[in-house]
Amino acid sequence: MAKTRPGVSGTRPKQGTKDIDSYTIRGTNKVVRVGDCVLMRPSDSGKPPYVARVEKMEADIRNNVKVRVRWYYRPEESLGGRRQFHGAKELFLSDHYDAQSAHTIEGKCIVHSFKNYTKLEDVGAEDYYCRFEYKAATGAFTPDRVAVYCKCEMPYNPDDLMVQCDGCKDWYHPACVSMTIEEAKMLDHFICSECAEDDVKRSQNGFHPPPVSDTTVEAKRQKR
C-alpha cells in the first residue's frame, strides 16, 4: 500500500457501492468507524505503519470494503523534514486524501491534541499527537507560529525534560543552562542566569528578595 499524490484518489468509485458505518479489522475484534484513526500497512515492510483518519467507508456488492482516509504525515515525510522540536510521536494532519482497501488497516490508534498528549501519565504504542495541519503540495503549516521556550527559542518537545525557573517561570533545556539531565532531575529549585543577575542587582540596591518556597521545581518529564 502506498500513498498516492495529494488530491488524487487511489481508486475510482464504482457503481453499486453503499456507505457503511463500521468495519471489523481482519483477524481481530477491533471495530473501525468513521472518524477513527487507524494504522495502515506500508508497501515497504521496513517502514512504520502509515497513520490516517477514516473519513468514509463503503462496500460493493461483493462486500469488498474501501475506506476514504485523510493522511497524517510524520515529520520526516514533510518537505522540511524532522526538526529538533518534533517529538517521536508527532504527526501532521495533511490535506492529502486517498482511498484504500480496508484490508490494509492493521490496527487502531489515538491521535491526541498536543495539550491532551502532554497530560498523559503513560504514553502507549498507539498514542500519537498532532499540533499542526500540513499542506502536502506546498509544505505550509497551520498554525505557522507556536510558543517557543528556553534560550534556544524552540517549540516544546514533550520527549525532552525541561526545568522551570522559580523567578521568571520560563522553561529551559538542561543543556542550554550548562546542566546534565541527571543534575536536572535532582533539582529542588532552579534560578536562571538572568533572574540570578537581577537578584544580585537588587541586593546591591538594598532590596532582599523573599526566600524561595519549599515547593519542588516542576519539570517537563520525558514520556515514552
Salt bridges, closest charged atoms under 4 A:
ASP19 OD1 - LYS56 NZ 3.76
ASP36 OD2 - LYS108 NZ 3.34
GLU55 OE2 - ARG53 NE 2.95
GLU76 OE1 - ARG82 NH2 2.90
GLU77 OE1 - LYS3 NZ 3.28
GLU90 OE2 - ARG131 NE 2.78
GLU126 OE2 - LYS30 NZ 3.56
ASP127 OD1 - HIS112 NE2 2.76
GLU133 OE1 - ARG70 NH2 3.58
ASP166 OD2 - HIS189 ND1 3.51
ASP199 OD1 - ARG202 NH1 3.65
